[in-house]
Amino acid sequence: MFPEYRDQISRLKTSDQHFAKLFDEHNALDQHIKNIESHIVGGTPAEVEQLKKRKLQLKDQLYVILQKAA
């Protein structure tokens, strides 16, 4: 995610608690979605859709923070 911001992401993960929380939540959602889609854990298509929407919201928030930090 956002390879062009790799340095900023590394810096913000250690210096900005809010960014780190959003980043961790995004990654956790990504893994949970993969687990549902791989049938490792149960989940409905509607649940996956809601999780993907939340993940996209987080990605948008992270991008705004990264743009401001650049």
N, CA, C and O atoms as a Tripos MOL2 file, in Angstrom:
@<TRIPOS>MOLECULE
protein
  280   279    70     0     0
PROTEIN
NO_CHARGES

@<TRIPOS>ATOM
      1 N           0.8400   -1.1770    0.0000 N.3       1 MET1
      2 CA          0.0000    0.0000    0.0000 C.3       1 MET1
      3 C           0.8890    1.2460    0.0000 C.2       1 MET1
      4 O           1.7490    1.4030    0.8660 O.2       1 MET1
      5 N           0.6790    2.1050   -0.9530 N.am      2 PHE2
      6 CA          1.3910    3.3720   -1.0920 C.3       2 PHE2
      7 C           2.9110    3.2090   -1.0800 C.2       2 PHE2
      8 O           3.5800    3.7610   -0.2070 O.2       2 PHE2
      9 N           3.4620    2.4660   -2.0260 N.am      3 PRO3
     10 CA          4.9270    2.2780   -2.0290 C.3       3 PRO3
     11 C           5.6990    3.5880   -2.1670 C.2       3 PRO3
     12 O           6.8370    3.6860   -1.7090 O.2       3 PRO3
     13 N           5.0910    4.5910   -2.7920 N.am      4 GLU4
     14 CA          5.7760    5.8760   -2.9640 C.3       4 GLU4
     15 C           5.9100    6.6290   -1.6380 C.2       4 GLU4
     16 O           6.6670    7.5960   -1.5510 O.2       4 GLU4
     17 N           5.1890    6.1970   -0.6160 N.am      5 TYR5
     18 CA          5.2360    6.8320    0.7030 C.3       5 TYR5
     19 C           5.9120    5.9410    1.7440 C.2       5 TYR5
     20 O           5.7140    6.1340    2.9430 O.2       5 TYR5
     21 N           6.6960    4.9800    1.3030 N.am      6 ARG6
     22 CA          7.2990    4.0030    2.2200 C.3       6 ARG6
     23 C           8.0430    4.6760    3.3770 C.2       6 ARG6
     24 O           7.8850    4.2740    4.5300 O.2       6 ARG6
     25 N           8.8460    5.6880    3.0800 N.am      7 ASP7
     26 CA          9.6130    6.3640    4.1350 C.3       7 ASP7
     27 C           8.6960    7.0850    5.1210 C.2       7 ASP7
     28 O           8.8870    7.0010    6.3340 O.2       7 ASP7
     29 N           7.7010    7.7930    4.5880 N.am      8 GLN8
     30 CA          6.7570    8.5010    5.4640 C.3       8 GLN8
     31 C           5.9740    7.5270    6.3360 C.2       8 GLN8
     32 O           5.7290    7.8010    7.5100 O.2       8 GLN8
     33 N           5.5800    6.3880    5.7640 N.am      9 ILE9
     34 CA          4.8310    5.3910    6.5350 C.3       9 ILE9
     35 C           5.6780    4.9030    7.7080 C.2       9 ILE9
     36 O           5.1930    4.8240    8.8370 O.2       9 ILE9
     37 N           6.9240    4.5790    7.4430 N.am     10 SER10
     38 CA          7.8180    4.1110    8.5120 C.3      10 SER10
     39 C           7.9620    5.1600    9.6090 C.2      10 SER10
     40 O           7.9200    4.8450   10.7980 O.2      10 SER10
     41 N           8.1300    6.3920    9.1960 N.am     11 ARG11
     42 CA          8.2920    7.4810   10.1600 C.3      11 ARG11
     43 C           7.0150    7.7050   10.9620 C.2      11 ARG11
     44 O           7.0550    7.8280   12.1860 O.2      11 ARG11
     45 N           5.8800    7.7570   10.2650 N.am     12 LEU12
     46 CA          4.6120    8.0360   10.9340 C.3      12 LEU12
     47 C           4.1720    6.9030   11.8570 C.2      12 LEU12
     48 O           3.5210    7.1480   12.8720 O.2      12 LEU12
     49 N           4.5190    5.6760   11.5140 N.am     13 LYS13
     50 CA          4.1400    4.5530   12.3780 C.3      13 LYS13
     51 C           4.7890    4.6620   13.7500 C.2      13 LYS13
     52 O           4.2470    4.1590   14.7350 O.2      13 LYS13
     53 N           5.9410    5.3130   13.8230 N.am     14 THR14
     54 CA          6.6160    5.4610   15.1120 C.3      14 THR14
     55 C           6.3560    6.8120   15.7720 C.2      14 THR14
     56 O           6.4740    6.9320   16.9910 O.2      14 THR14
     57 N           6.0060    7.8270   14.9880 N.am     15 SER15
     58 CA          5.8670    9.1730   15.5550 C.3      15 SER15
     59 C           4.4230    9.6450   15.7010 C.2      15 SER15
     60 O           4.1690   10.6160   16.4130 O.2      15 SER15
     61 N           3.4780    8.9860   15.0480 N.am     16 ASP16
     62 CA          2.0820    9.4290   15.0640 C.3      16 ASP16
     63 C           1.2000    8.2640   15.5080 C.2      16 ASP16
     64 O           0.9270    7.3420   14.7400 O.2      16 ASP16
     65 N           0.7660    8.3270   16.7490 N.am     17 GLN17
     66 CA         -0.0200    7.2340   17.3240 C.3      17 GLN17
     67 C          -1.3290    7.0090   16.5620 C.2      17 GLN17
     68 O          -1.7430    5.8660   16.3670 O.2      17 GLN17
     69 N          -1.9700    8.0780   16.1380 N.am     18 HIS18
     70 CA         -3.2250    7.9590   15.3900 C.3      18 HIS18
     71 C          -2.9870    7.2420   14.0580 C.2      18 HIS18
     72 O          -3.7400    6.3400   13.6890 O.2      18 HIS18
     73 N          -1.9500    7.6430   13.3510 N.am     19 PHE19
     74 CA         -1.6130    6.9960   12.0830 C.3      19 PHE19
     75 C          -1.3220    5.5150   12.3150 C.2      19 PHE19
     76 O          -1.8100    4.6660   11.5700 O.2      19 PHE19
     77 N          -0.5400    5.2040   13.3310 N.am     20 ALA20
     78 CA         -0.1860    3.8070   13.6200 C.3      20 ALA20
     79 C          -1.4330    2.9800   13.9070 C.2      20 ALA20
     80 O          -1.5320    1.8330   13.4720 O.2      20 ALA20
     81 N          -2.3850    3.5560   14.6380 N.am     21 LYS21
     82 CA         -3.6280    2.8460   14.9580 C.3      21 LYS21
     83 C          -4.4300    2.5630   13.6860 C.2      21 LYS21
     84 O          -4.9140    1.4490   13.4860 O.2      21 LYS21
     85 N          -4.5660    3.5690   12.8370 N.am     22 LEU22
     86 CA         -5.2840    3.3930   11.5750 C.3      22 LEU22
     87 C          -4.5890    2.3610   10.6890 C.2      22 LEU22
     88 O          -5.2460    1.5160   10.0800 O.2      22 LEU22
     89 N          -3.2730    2.4330   10.6200 N.am     23 PHE23
     90 CA         -2.4880    1.5180    9.7970 C.3      23 PHE23
     91 C          -2.6640    0.0830   10.2850 C.2      23 PHE23
     92 O          -2.8710   -0.8290    9.4840 O.2      23 PHE23
     93 N          -2.5800   -0.1150   11.6000 N.am     24 ASP24
     94 CA         -2.7530   -1.4590   12.1680 C.3      24 ASP24
     95 C          -4.1640   -1.9880   11.9430 C.2      24 ASP24
     96 O          -4.3450   -3.1670   11.6390 O.2      24 ASP24
     97 N          -5.1620   -1.1230   12.0890 N.am     25 GLU25
     98 CA         -6.5480   -1.5440   11.8560 C.3      25 GLU25
     99 C          -6.7390   -1.9390   10.3920 C.2      25 GLU25
    100 O          -7.4000   -2.9340   10.0960 O.2      25 GLU25
    101 N          -6.1630   -1.1630    9.4810 N.am     26 HIS26
    102 CA         -6.2590   -1.4770    8.0520 C.3      26 HIS26
    103 C          -5.6540   -2.8530    7.7700 C.2      26 HIS26
    104 O          -6.2550   -3.6670    7.0700 O.2      26 HIS26
    105 N          -4.4740   -3.1060    8.3120 N.am     27 ASN27
    106 CA         -3.8160   -4.3920    8.0830 C.3      27 ASN27
    107 C          -4.5870   -5.5500    8.7060 C.2      27 ASN27
    108 O          -4.6610   -6.6300    8.1200 O.2      27 ASN27
    109 N          -5.1590   -5.3350    9.8850 N.am     28 ALA28
    110 CA         -5.9510   -6.3810   10.5320 C.3      28 ALA28
    111 C          -7.2040   -6.6960    9.7110 C.2      28 ALA28
    112 O          -7.5650   -7.8610    9.5440 O.2      28 ALA28
    113 N          -7.8560   -5.6660    9.2070 N.am     29 LEU29
    114 CA         -9.0320   -5.8790    8.3560 C.3      29 LEU29
    115 C          -8.6580   -6.6270    7.0850 C.2      29 LEU29
    116 O          -9.3760   -7.5280    6.6540 O.2      29 LEU29
    117 N          -7.5390   -6.2540    6.4900 N.am     30 ASP30
    118 CA         -7.0740   -6.9180    5.2770 C.3      30 ASP30
    119 C          -6.8820   -8.4120    5.5330 C.2      30 ASP30
    120 O          -7.3030   -9.2420    4.7260 O.2      30 ASP30
    121 N          -6.2540   -8.7510    6.6430 N.am     31 GLN31
    122 CA         -6.0170  -10.1580    6.9700 C.3      31 GLN31
    123 C          -7.3310  -10.8750    7.2540 C.2      31 GLN31
    124 O          -7.5170  -12.0160    6.8300 O.2      31 GLN31
    125 N          -8.2390  -10.2230    7.9660 N.am     32 HIS32
    126 CA         -9.5340  -10.8350    8.2780 C.3      32 HIS32
    127 C         -10.3280  -11.1160    6.9980 C.2      32 HIS32
    128 O         -10.9400  -12.1760    6.8620 O.2      32 HIS32
    129 N         -10.3150  -10.1730    6.0750 N.am     33 ILE33
    130 CA        -10.9990  -10.3630    4.7910 C.3      33 ILE33
    131 C         -10.3900  -11.5440    4.0420 C.2      33 ILE33
    132 O         -11.1150  -12.3810    3.5040 O.2      33 ILE33
    133 N          -9.0730  -11.6130    4.0060 N.am     34 LYS34
    134 CA         -8.4080  -12.7390    3.3370 C.3      34 LYS34
    135 C          -8.7830  -14.0640    3.9910 C.2      34 LYS34
    136 O          -9.0020  -15.0590    3.3000 O.2      34 LYS34
    137 N          -8.8590  -14.0790    5.3190 N.am     35 ASN35
    138 CA         -9.2270  -15.3070    6.0280 C.3      35 ASN35
    139 C         -10.6600  -15.7460    5.7140 C.2      35 ASN35
    140 O         -10.9320  -16.9390    5.5750 O.2      35 ASN35
    141 N         -11.5590  -14.7920    5.6060 N.am     36 ILE36
    142 CA        -12.9420  -15.1240    5.2450 C.3      36 ILE36
    143 C         -12.9930  -15.6500    3.8150 C.2      36 ILE36
    144 O         -13.6210  -16.6740    3.5450 O.2      36 ILE36
    145 N         -12.3330  -14.9470    2.9080 N.am     37 GLU37
    146 CA        -12.3670  -15.3460    1.4970 C.3      37 GLU37
    147 C         -11.6640  -16.6850    1.2650 C.2      37 GLU37
    148 O         -11.9690  -17.3840    0.2980 O.2      37 GLU37
    149 N         -10.7320  -17.0440    2.1390 N.am     38 SER38
    150 CA        -10.0400  -18.3320    2.0240 C.3      38 SER38
    151 C         -10.7370  -19.4220    2.8240 C.2      38 SER38
    152 O         -10.2570  -20.5530    2.8950 O.2      38 SER38
    153 N         -11.8720  -19.0770    3.4280 N.am     39 HIS39
    154 CA        -12.6790  -20.0130    4.2190 C.3      39 HIS39
    155 C         -11.9350  -20.5290    5.4430 C.2      39 HIS39
    156 O         -12.1950  -21.6350    5.9160 O.2      39 HIS39
    157 N         -11.0050  -19.7210    5.9530 N.am     40 ILE40
    158 CA        -10.3060  -20.0550    7.1950 C.3      40 ILE40
    159 C         -11.2060  -19.7310    8.3820 C.2      40 ILE40
    160 O         -11.2390  -20.4560    9.3770 O.2      40 ILE40
    161 N         -11.9320  -18.6250    8.2530 N.am     41 VAL41
    162 CA        -12.9470  -18.2460    9.2370 C.3      41 VAL41
    163 C         -14.2570  -18.0050    8.5020 C.2      41 VAL41
    164 O         -14.2710  -17.7420    7.3000 O.2      41 VAL41
    165 N         -15.3430  -18.0970    9.2310 N.am     42 GLY42
    166 CA        -16.6520  -17.9080    8.6190 C.3      42 GLY42
    167 C         -16.9770  -16.4460    8.4130 C.2      42 GLY42
    168 O         -16.4790  -15.5730    9.1230 O.2      42 GLY42
    169 N         -17.8140  -16.1980    7.4360 N.am     43 GLY43
    170 CA        -18.2620  -14.8440    7.1590 C.3      43 GLY43
    171 C         -19.1850  -14.8340    5.9600 C.2      43 GLY43
    172 O         -19.0800  -15.6770    5.0690 O.2      43 GLY43
    173 N         -20.0750  -13.8860    5.9470 N.am     44 THR44
    174 CA        -21.0280  -13.7740    4.8520 C.3      44 THR44
    175 C         -20.5120  -12.7810    3.8160 C.2      44 THR44
    176 O         -19.6480  -11.9570    4.1160 O.2      44 THR44
    177 N         -21.0390  -12.8630    2.6030 N.am     45 PRO45
    178 CA        -20.6630  -11.8580    1.5940 C.3      45 PRO45
    179 C         -20.9780  -10.4280    2.0500 C.2      45 PRO45
    180 O         -20.2310   -9.4960    1.7520 O.2      45 PRO45
    181 N         -22.0830  -10.2680    2.7690 N.am     46 ALA46
    182 CA        -22.4280   -8.9320    3.2650 C.3      46 ALA46
    183 C         -21.4000   -8.4430    4.2750 C.2      46 ALA46
    184 O         -21.0500   -7.2630    4.2920 O.2      46 ALA46
    185 N         -20.9170   -9.3550    5.1200 N.am     47 GLU47
    186 CA        -19.8920   -8.9880    6.0980 C.3      47 GLU47
    187 C         -18.5950   -8.5870    5.3960 C.2      47 GLU47
    188 O         -17.9600   -7.6030    5.7750 O.2      47 GLU47
    189 N         -18.2060   -9.3410    4.3830 N.am     48 VAL48
    190 CA        -16.9950   -9.0230    3.6270 C.3      48 VAL48
    191 C         -17.1360   -7.6480    2.9770 C.2      48 VAL48
    192 O         -16.1900   -6.8610    2.9690 O.2      48 VAL48
    193 N         -18.3110   -7.3640    2.4370 N.am     49 GLU49
    194 CA        -18.5310   -6.0590    1.8010 C.3      49 GLU49
    195 C         -18.3730   -4.9260    2.8110 C.2      49 GLU49
    196 O         -17.7510   -3.9080    2.5080 O.2      49 GLU49
    197 N         -18.9320   -5.0940    4.0100 N.am     50 GLN50
    198 CA        -18.8180   -4.0660    5.0450 C.3      50 GLN50
    199 C         -17.3680   -3.8910    5.4810 C.2      50 GLN50
    200 O         -16.9100   -2.7670    5.6840 O.2      50 GLN50
    201 N         -16.6450   -4.9990    5.6260 N.am     51 LEU51
    202 CA        -15.2450   -4.9330    6.0180 C.3      51 LEU51
    203 C         -14.4180   -4.2210    4.9510 C.2      51 LEU51
    204 O         -13.5300   -3.4290    5.2670 O.2      51 LEU51
    205 N         -14.7160   -4.5070    3.6950 N.am     52 LYS52
    206 CA        -13.9790   -3.8550    2.6060 C.3      52 LYS52
    207 C         -14.2660   -2.3600    2.5700 C.2      52 LYS52
    208 O         -13.3720   -1.5670    2.2750 O.2      52 LYS52
    209 N         -15.4930   -1.9680    2.8640 N.am     53 LYS53
    210 CA        -15.8290   -0.5440    2.9010 C.3      53 LYS53
    211 C         -15.0660    0.1520    4.0140 C.2      53 LYS53
    212 O         -14.5440    1.2510    3.8250 O.2      53 LYS53
    213 N         -15.0020   -0.4910    5.1800 N.am     54 ARG54
    214 CA        -14.2660    0.0970    6.3070 C.3      54 ARG54
    215 C         -12.7780    0.1890    5.9770 C.2      54 ARG54
    216 O         -12.1260    1.1850    6.2890 O.2      54 ARG54
    217 N         -12.2470   -0.8550    5.3440 N.am     55 LYS55
    218 CA        -10.8360   -0.8640    4.9540 C.3      55 LYS55
    219 C         -10.5410    0.2850    3.9860 C.2      55 LYS55
    220 O          -9.5020    0.9350    4.0980 O.2      55 LYS55
    221 N         -11.4360    0.5360    3.0480 N.am     56 LEU56
    222 CA        -11.2550    1.6330    2.0950 C.3      56 LEU56
    223 C         -11.3090    2.9860    2.8010 C.2      56 LEU56
    224 O         -10.5500    3.8940    2.4620 O.2      56 LEU56
    225 N         -12.2040    3.1240    3.7790 N.am     57 GLN57
    226 CA        -12.2540    4.3670    4.5530 C.3      57 GLN57
    227 C         -10.9280    4.6120    5.2650 C.2      57 GLN57
    228 O         -10.4170    5.7320    5.2810 O.2      57 GLN57
    229 N         -10.3850    3.5630    5.8480 N.am     58 LEU58
    230 CA         -9.1060    3.6880    6.5340 C.3      58 LEU58
    231 C          -8.0000    4.0650    5.5620 C.2      58 LEU58
    232 O          -7.1600    4.9130    5.8660 O.2      58 LEU58
    233 N          -7.9990    3.4370    4.3970 N.am     59 LYS59
    234 CA         -6.9870    3.7340    3.3880 C.3      59 LYS59
    235 C          -7.0680    5.2030    2.9770 C.2      59 LYS59
    236 O          -6.0430    5.8660    2.8210 O.2      59 LYS59
    237 N          -8.2830    5.7060    2.8020 N.am     60 ASP60
    238 CA         -8.4610    7.1140    2.4530 C.3      60 ASP60
    239 C          -7.9120    8.0290    3.5510 C.2      60 ASP60
    240 O          -7.2560    9.0280    3.2560 O.2      60 ASP60
    241 N          -8.1780    7.6910    4.8060 N.am     61 GLN61
    242 CA         -7.6850    8.4890    5.9230 C.3      61 GLN61
    243 C          -6.1570    8.4610    5.9800 C.2      61 GLN61
    244 O          -5.5150    9.4870    6.2050 O.2      61 GLN61
    245 N          -5.5940    7.2870    5.7750 N.am     62 LEU62
    246 CA         -4.1360    7.1610    5.7750 C.3      62 LEU62
    247 C          -3.5230    8.0010    4.6590 C.2      62 LEU62
    248 O          -2.4990    8.6540    4.8580 O.2      62 LEU62
    249 N          -4.1440    7.9820    3.4980 N.am     63 TYR63
    250 CA         -3.6250    8.7350    2.3590 C.3      63 TYR63
    251 C          -3.6240   10.2360    2.6370 C.2      63 TYR63
    252 O          -2.6760   10.9370    2.2840 O.2      63 TYR63
    253 N          -4.6740   10.7200    3.2620 N.am     64 VAL64
    254 CA         -4.7480   12.1470    3.6040 C.3      64 VAL64
    255 C          -3.6040   12.5120    4.5460 C.2      64 VAL64
    256 O          -2.9490   13.5370    4.3590 O.2      64 VAL64
    257 N          -3.3630   11.6840    5.5490 N.am     65 ILE65
    258 CA         -2.2790   11.9430    6.4880 C.3      65 ILE65
    259 C          -0.9320   11.9230    5.7780 C.2      65 ILE65
    260 O          -0.0740   12.7690    6.0300 O.2      65 ILE65
    261 N          -0.7540   10.9560    4.8930 N.am     66 LEU66
    262 CA          0.5140   10.8550    4.1590 C.3      66 LEU66
    263 C           0.7430   12.0620    3.2590 C.2      66 LEU66
    264 O           1.8660   12.5570    3.1620 O.2      66 LEU66
    265 N          -0.2960   12.5330    2.6090 N.am     67 GLN67
    266 CA         -0.1520   13.7140    1.7480 C.3      67 GLN67
    267 C           0.2430   14.9420    2.5670 C.2      67 GLN67
    268 O           1.0680   15.7420    2.1270 O.2      67 GLN67
    269 N          -0.3420   15.0910    3.7500 N.am     68 LYS68
    270 CA         -0.0100   16.2340    4.5910 C.3      68 LYS68
    271 C           1.4120   16.1520    5.1200 C.2      68 LYS68
    272 O           2.0640   17.1750    5.3320 O.2      68 LYS68
    273 N           1.8930   14.9230    5.3330 N.am     69 ALA69
    274 CA          3.2320   14.7360    5.8880 C.3      69 ALA69
    275 C           4.3170   14.8460    4.8340 C.2      69 ALA69
    276 O           5.4890   15.0410    5.1590 O.2      69 ALA69
    277 N           3.9300   14.7220    3.5730 N.am     70 ALA70
    278 CA          4.9300   14.7230    2.4750 C.3      70 ALA70
    279 C           5.4930   16.1040    2.2250 C.2      70 ALA70
    280 O           6.3360   16.2760    1.3450 O.2      70 ALA70
@<TRIPOS>BOND
     1     1     2 1
     2     2     3 1
     3     3     4 2
     4     3     5 am
     5     5     6 1
     6     6     7 1
     7     7     8 2
     8     7     9 am
     9     9    10 1
    10    10    11 1
    11    11    12 2
    12    11    13 am
    13    13    14 1
    14    14    15 1
    15    15    16 2
    16    15    17 am
    17    17    18 1
    18    18    19 1
    19    19    20 2
    20    19    21 am
    21    21    22 1
    22    22    23 1
    23    23    24 2
    24    23    25 am
    25    25    26 1
    26    26    27 1
    27    27    28 2
    28    27    29 am
    29    29    30 1
    30    30    31 1
    31    31    32 2
    32    31    33 am
    33    33    34 1
    34    34    35 1
    35    35    36 2
    36    35    37 am
    37    37    38 1
    38    38    39 1
    39    39    40 2
    40    39    41 am
    41    41    42 1
    42    42    43 1
    43    43    44 2
    44    43    45 am
    45    45    46 1
    46    46    47 1
    47    47    48 2
    48    47    49 am
    49    49    50 1
    50    50    51 1
    51    51    52 2
    52    51    53 am
    53    53    54 1
    54    54    55 1
    55    55    56 2
    56    55    57 am
    57    57    58 1
    58    58    59 1
    59    59    60 2
    60    59    61 am
    61    61    62 1
    62    62    63 1
    63    63    64 2
    64    63    65 am
    65    65    66 1
    66    66    67 1
    67    67    68 2
    68    67    69 am
    69    69    70 1
    70    70    71 1
    71    71    72 2
    72    71    73 am
    73    73    74 1
    74    74    75 1
    75    75    76 2
    76    75    77 am
    77    77    78 1
    78    78    79 1
    79    79    80 2
    80    79    81 am
    81    81    82 1
    82    82    83 1
    83    83    84 2
    84    83    85 am
    85    85    86 1
    86    86    87 1
    87    87    88 2
    88    87    89 am
    89    89    90 1
    90    90    91 1
    91    91    92 2
    92    91    93 am
    93    93    94 1
    94    94    95 1
    95    95    96 2
    96    95    97 am
    97    97    98 1
    98    98    99 1
    99    99   100 2
   100    99   101 am
   101   101   102 1
   102   102   103 1
   103   103   104 2
   104   103   105 am
   105   105   106 1
   106   106   107 1
   107   107   108 2
   108   107   109 am
   109   109   110 1
   110   110   111 1
   111   111   112 2
   112   111   113 am
   113   113   114 1
   114   114   115 1
   115   115   116 2
   116   115   117 am
   117   117   118 1
   118   118   119 1
   119   119   120 2
   120   119   121 am
   121   121   122 1
   122   122   123 1
   123   123   124 2
   124   123   125 am
   125   125   126 1
   126   126   127 1
   127   127   128 2
   128   127   129 am
   129   129   130 1
   130   130   131 1
   131   131   132 2
   132   131   133 am
   133   133   134 1
   134   134   135 1
   135   135   136 2
   136   135   137 am
   137   137   138 1
   138   138   139 1
   139   139   140 2
   140   139   141 am
   141   141   142 1
   142   142   143 1
   143   143   144 2
   144   143   145 am
   145   145   146 1
   146   146   147 1
   147   147   148 2
   148   147   149 am
   149   149   150 1
   150   150   151 1
   151   151   152 2
   152   151   153 am
   153   153   154 1
   154   154   155 1
   155   155   156 2
   156   155   157 am
   157   157   158 1
   158   158   159 1
   159   159   160 2
   160   159   161 am
   161   161   162 1
   162   162   163 1
   163   163   164 2
   164   163   165 am
   165   165   166 1
   166   166   167 1
   167   167   168 2
   168   167   169 am
   169   169   170 1
   170   170   171 1
   171   171   172 2
   172   171   173 am
   173   173   174 1
   174   174   175 1
   175   175   176 2
   176   175   177 am
   177   177   178 1
   178   178   179 1
   179   179   180 2
   180   179   181 am
   181   181   182 1
   182   182   183 1
   183   183   184 2
   184   183   185 am
   185   185   186 1
   186   186   187 1
   187   187   188 2
   188   187   189 am
   189   189   190 1
   190   190   191 1
   191   191   192 2
   192   191   193 am
   193   193   194 1
   194   194   195 1
   195   195   196 2
   196   195   197 am
   197   197   198 1
   198   198   199 1
   199   199   200 2
   200   199   201 am
   201   201   202 1
   202   202   203 1
   203   203   204 2
   204   203   205 am
   205   205   206 1
   206   206   207 1
   207   207   208 2
   208   207   209 am
   209   209   210 1
   210   210   211 1
   211   211   212 2
   212   211   213 am
   213   213   214 1
   214   214   215 1
   215   215   216 2
   216   215   217 am
   217   217   218 1
   218   218   219 1
   219   219   220 2
   220   219   221 am
   221   221   222 1
   222   222   223 1
   223   223   224 2
   224   223   225 am
   225   225   226 1
   226   226   227 1
   227   227   228 2
   228   227   229 am
   229   229   230 1
   230   230   231 1
   231   231   232 2
   232   231   233 am
   233   233   234 1
   234   234   235 1
   235   235   236 2
   236   235   237 am
   237   237   238 1
   238   238   239 1
   239   239   240 2
   240   239   241 am
   241   241   242 1
   242   242   243 1
   243   243   244 2
   244   243   245 am
   245   245   246 1
   246   246   247 1
   247   247   248 2
   248   247   249 am
   249   249   250 1
   250   250   251 1
   251   251   252 2
   252   251   253 am
   253   253   254 1
   254   254   255 1
   255   255   256 2
   256   255   257 am
   257   257   258 1
   258   258   259 1
   259   259   260 2
   260   259   261 am
   261   261   262 1
   262   262   263 1
   263   263   264 2
   264   263   265 am
   265   265   266 1
   266   266   267 1
   267   267   268 2
   268   267   269 am
   269   269   270 1
   270   270   271 1
   271   271   272 2
   272   271   273 am
   273   273   274 1
   274   274   275 1
   275   275   276 2
   276   275   277 am
   277   277   278 1
   278   278   279 1
   279   279   280 2
@<TRIPOS>SUBSTRUCTURE
     1 MET1         2 RESIDUE 1 A MET
     2 PHE2         6 RESIDUE 1 A PHE
     3 PRO3        10 RESIDUE 1 A PRO
     4 GLU4        14 RESIDUE 1 A GLU
     5 TYR5        18 RESIDUE 1 A TYR
     6 ARG6        22 RESIDUE 1 A ARG
     7 ASP7        26 RESIDUE 1 A ASP
     8 GLN8        30 RESIDUE 1 A GLN
     9 ILE9        34 RESIDUE 1 A ILE
    10 SER10       38 RESIDUE 1 A SER
    11 ARG11       42 RESIDUE 1 A ARG
    12 LEU12       46 RESIDUE 1 A LEU
    13 LYS13       50 RESIDUE 1 A LYS
    14 THR14       54 RESIDUE 1 A THR
    15 SER15       58 RESIDUE 1 A SER
    16 ASP16       62 RESIDUE 1 A ASP
    17 GLN17       66 RESIDUE 1 A GLN
    18 HIS18       70 RESIDUE 1 A HIS
    19 PHE19       74 RESIDUE 1 A PHE
    20 ALA20       78 RESIDUE 1 A ALA
    21 LYS21       82 RESIDUE 1 A LYS
    22 LEU22       86 RESIDUE 1 A LEU
    23 PHE23       90 RESIDUE 1 A PHE
    24 ASP24       94 RESIDUE 1 A ASP
    25 GLU25       98 RESIDUE 1 A GLU
    26 HIS26      102 RESIDUE 1 A HIS
    27 ASN27      106 RESIDUE 1 A ASN
    28 ALA28      110 RESIDUE 1 A ALA
    29 LEU29      114 RESIDUE 1 A LEU
    30 ASP30      118 RESIDUE 1 A ASP
    31 GLN31      122 RESIDUE 1 A GLN
    32 HIS32      126 RESIDUE 1 A HIS
    33 ILE33      130 RESIDUE 1 A ILE
    34 LYS34      134 RESIDUE 1 A LYS
    35 ASN35      138 RESIDUE 1 A ASN
    36 ILE36      142 RESIDUE 1 A ILE
    37 GLU37      146 RESIDUE 1 A GLU
    38 SER38      150 RESIDUE 1 A SER
    39 HIS39      154 RESIDUE 1 A HIS
    40 ILE40      158 RESIDUE 1 A ILE
    41 VAL41      162 RESIDUE 1 A VAL
    42 GLY42      166 RESIDUE 1 A GLY
    43 GLY43      170 RESIDUE 1 A GLY
    44 THR44      174 RESIDUE 1 A THR
    45 PRO45      178 RESIDUE 1 A PRO
    46 ALA46      182 RESIDUE 1 A ALA
    47 GLU47      186 RESIDUE 1 A GLU
    48 VAL48      190 RESIDUE 1 A VAL
    49 GLU49      194 RESIDUE 1 A GLU
    50 GLN50      198 RESIDUE 1 A GLN
    51 LEU51      202 RESIDUE 1 A LEU
    52 LYS52      206 RESIDUE 1 A LYS
    53 LYS53      210 RESIDUE 1 A LYS
    54 ARG54      214 RESIDUE 1 A ARG
    55 LYS55      218 RESIDUE 1 A LYS
    56 LEU56      222 RESIDUE 1 A LEU
    57 GLN57      226 RESIDUE 1 A GLN
    58 LEU58      230 RESIDUE 1 A LEU
    59 LYS59      234 RESIDUE 1 A LYS
    60 ASP60      238 RESIDUE 1 A ASP
    61 GLN61      242 RESIDUE 1 A GLN
    62 LEU62      246 RESIDUE 1 A LEU
    63 TYR63      250 RESIDUE 1 A TYR
    64 VAL64      254 RESIDUE 1 A VAL
    65 ILE65      258 RESIDUE 1 A ILE
    66 LEU66      262 RESIDUE 1 A LEU
    67 GLN67      266 RESIDUE 1 A GLN
    68 LYS68      270 RESIDUE 1 A LYS
    69 ALA69      274 RESIDUE 1 A ALA
    70 ALA70      278 RESIDUE 1 A ALA
